[in-house]
Amino acid sequence: MVKKLRSLDQYQEIPILAMITNIFVVERESLLKAGFDDLLIKPLQEIALVETIGSYSLDTILNKTKYINCLTEFEESHEFTDLRRFCMDKE
């Protein structure tokens, strides 16, 4: 599932976290190789949750969200053929 998401341009840079129970080192490595950016282990500890999510730059997340919104509008529009120009005109 993660590899399928990562194959789409709009999801290549967005952080994807796995939430799992009882993780072993080998499993952690396989999850990271599968395309997850990080993982959270249940039961969740509040500090671990805040630190993990906080480790991703808010600016990066906001920029990716802005890109996804622009991409959605672009796909719905038939006036433009250049995605970069379309998004720049939106700013």
Summary of the structure (lengths in Angstrom):
residues: 91
radius of gyration: 16.7
end to end distance: 32.7
largest distance: 51.3
contacts: 194
relative contact order: 0.13
helix: 58%
strand: 11%
